[in-house]
């Protein structure tokens, strides 16, 4: 019997396992890179559809935040982007995070918002969730506009103009609190001054906005031999 046959067989068994580990490692690195890529930033601004009157969305540099986007308008302002849907519902524990600031304002109320539009399901029509900066409401306040539209105050009356605030929301937890069901797939995300259908009363800055998705643990492939 060839004295190297056993070692050769072991090497042959080890090659697929090593390839599997290498591929898993590459997938992990790709997922980390995807997480780090912001959905909205000064660099990705051209990917967003701008709908407004007498308005501007201008990349600027902030000494604290780096590259940011300044939003200003003489009327209603909204930036929107459709999201690719590959699953009937959003990943569990997905979170949304961003930084924002507002210019000095004259009128109070809802100054700035991040709005999520969900896809229609068999049980529900499309639904809407607004995360808002409201200078007249307490942070954490949740309000039903209709059965299919809610708003949550994430920066409230204790906030100040010309100051940066960082927000991170667990989308799954927020949705469960409103509807007692998993978050469905997201169809569109929108950044706006004021509420939809209302004229803007202030300008604002947006830093990077992005999703954080949970990365599943790698399954270690076992290397066996005879």
C-alpha positions in Angstrom: 0.0 0.0 0.0 1.3 3.5 -0.8 2.5 4.9 2.5 1.3 8.4 1.4 -2.2 7.4 0.4 -3.8 8.1 3.8 -2.2 11.5 4.0 -3.3 12.3 0.4 -6.9 11.4 1.3 -6.7 13.6 4.3 -5.5 16.5 2.2 -8.3 15.9 -0.3 -10.9 16.0 2.5 -9.3 19.2 3.9 -9.4 21.1 0.6 -13.2 21.5 0.4 -13.4 22.4 4.1 -10.7 25.0 3.7 -12.4 26.5 0.6 -15.7 26.6 2.6 -14.0 28.5 5.4 -12.3 30.9 2.9 -15.7 31.6 1.2 -17.4 32.1 4.6 -14.6 34.5 5.6 -15.0 36.5 2.3 -18.8 36.6 2.8 -18.3 37.9 6.3 -15.9 40.6 5.1 -18.4 41.6 2.4 -21.2 41.8 5.0 -19.1 44.1 7.1 -18.4 46.3 4.2 -22.1 46.5 3.3 -22.9 47.4 6.9 -20.4 50.3 6.8 -21.7 51.7 3.5 -24.2 54.5 4.4 -27.6 54.6 2.7 -27.5 58.4 2.7 -24.4 60.6 2.8 -22.9 63.5 0.9 -21.4 60.9 -1.5 -24.7 59.0 -2.1 -26.9 62.2 -2.4 -27.1 61.8 -6.3 -28.9 58.4 -5.7 -31.8 60.1 -4.0 -34.8 61.7 -5.7 -35.4 65.3 -4.8 -39.0 66.6 -4.7 -39.3 70.2 -3.5 -39.9 73.8 -4.4 -37.3 76.6 -4.1 -35.0 74.2 -2.3 -31.4 73.0 -2.1 -29.5 69.9 -0.9 -25.9 70.9 -0.6 -22.9 68.8 0.6 -21.0 70.7 3.2 -18.2 69.9 5.7 -18.8 70.0 9.4 -15.9 70.1 11.9 -17.6 67.6 14.1 -19.3 65.3 11.6 -17.2 65.6 8.5 -19.1 65.5 5.2 -22.8 66.3 5.7 -25.8 67.5 3.6 -27.6 70.8 4.3 -31.3 70.9 3.4 -33.2 74.1 2.8 -36.5 74.9 1.2 -39.1 77.6 0.7 -41.9 75.0 0.8 -42.2 71.3 1.2 -39.0 69.3 0.9 -38.4 65.6 0.5 -35.6 63.3 -0.6 -36.6 59.7 -1.3 -35.0 56.4 -2.3 -36.6 53.1 -3.1 -35.1 50.0 -1.5 -34.6 46.6 -3.1 -36.9 44.0 -1.5 -35.6 40.4 -1.5 -37.6 39.0 1.4 -41.3 39.3 2.6 -40.1 41.0 5.9 -37.1 42.9 7.1 -34.3 41.1 9.0 -34.9 40.7 12.7 -33.1 43.3 14.8 -32.3 45.6 11.9 -31.6 49.1 13.1 -31.5 52.5 11.5 -29.0 55.1 12.7 -28.2 58.7 11.7 -27.0 62.1 12.8 -29.0 65.3 12.3 -29.1 69.0 13.3 -31.5 71.9 12.6 -31.0 75.6 11.8 -32.4 78.2 14.2 -36.2 78.0 13.8 -39.0 80.5 14.2 -42.0 78.1 14.4 -42.1 75.0 16.6 -43.4 71.6 15.7 -42.1 68.9 13.5 -38.9 70.2 11.9 -37.3 67.2 10.4 -38.2 63.5 9.7 -37.0 60.2 8.5 -39.9 58.2 7.0 -40.2 54.5 6.3 -42.7 53.1 3.9 -43.4 49.4 4.2 -44.5 47.1 1.4 -48.1 45.9 1.2 -48.8 42.5 2.7 -51.8 40.0 2.5 -53.1 41.3 5.8 -52.2 45.0 5.5 -52.0 47.8 3.0 -48.7 49.8 2.8 -47.9 51.5 6.1 -45.8 54.5 7.1 -43.6 55.2 10.1 -42.1 58.7 10.7 -39.2 59.3 13.0 -39.4 63.0 13.8 -37.6 65.9 15.4 -40.4 67.8 17.1 -39.5 70.9 19.2 -42.9 70.8 21.0 -43.2 67.2 22.0 -41.4 64.9 24.5 -38.9 62.5 23.2 -40.4 59.0 23.0 -43.9 60.2 22.2 -45.7 57.9 19.8 -48.8 59.1 17.9 -51.2 57.4 15.5 -52.0 59.6 12.5 -54.2 56.8 11.0 -54.4 53.0 11.5 -51.6 52.8 8.9 -49.4 55.7 9.8 -47.5 56.5 13.0 -44.9 59.0 14.1 -42.3 58.6 16.9 -40.5 61.6 18.4 -36.9 60.7 18.6 -35.5 64.2 19.1 -37.9 66.3 21.2 -38.5 69.5 23.1 -35.3 69.2 25.2 -33.2 69.5 22.0 -31.5 72.6 20.7 -30.9 74.1 17.3 -27.4 74.1 15.8 -26.5 71.0 17.8 -25.9 67.5 16.5 -28.0 64.6 17.8 -27.3 60.9 17.0 -30.2 58.6 16.7 -30.3 54.8 16.6 -33.6 52.9 16.4 -34.3 49.2 16.5 -36.8 48.9 13.7 -38.1 45.5 14.8 -38.8 46.6 18.3 -40.5 49.8 17.3 -42.7 48.0 14.9 -43.6 45.3 17.4 -44.7 48.0 19.8 -47.0 49.5 17.3 -48.5 46.4 15.5 -47.4 43.4 17.6 -46.0 41.7 14.5 -42.7 41.4 12.6 -41.5 44.4 10.5 -42.5 43.8 6.9 -40.2 44.5 4.0 -39.3 48.2 3.6 -40.2 49.7 0.2 -39.0 53.3 0.4 -37.2 55.6 2.8 -37.6 59.4 2.8 -35.9 62.4 4.4 -38.0 65.5 4.8 -38.4 68.9 6.4 -41.7 69.1 8.2 -44.4 66.5 7.7 -45.6 65.3 4.3 -47.9 67.8 2.6 -46.7 70.7 4.9 -44.3 73.5 4.0 -40.9 73.5 5.7 -40.2 76.1 8.3 -36.5 75.5 8.9 -33.3 74.2 7.3 -31.4 71.2 8.6 -28.2 69.1 8.3 -28.1 65.3 7.9 -25.0 63.3 8.5 -24.7 59.6 7.5 -27.8 57.5 7.6 -27.6 53.7 7.3 -28.9 50.3 8.3 -27.2 48.0 10.7 -28.0 44.4 10.0 -27.1 41.5 12.4 -24.3 39.3 11.0 -25.0 35.6 11.6 -22.2 33.7 13.3 -20.0 31.6 11.0 -20.5 27.9 11.1 -17.1 26.4 11.5 -16.5 23.6 9.0 -15.0 20.5 10.6 -11.9 19.0 9.0 -11.9 15.2 9.2 -9.5 12.6 8.1 -9.1 8.9 8.1 
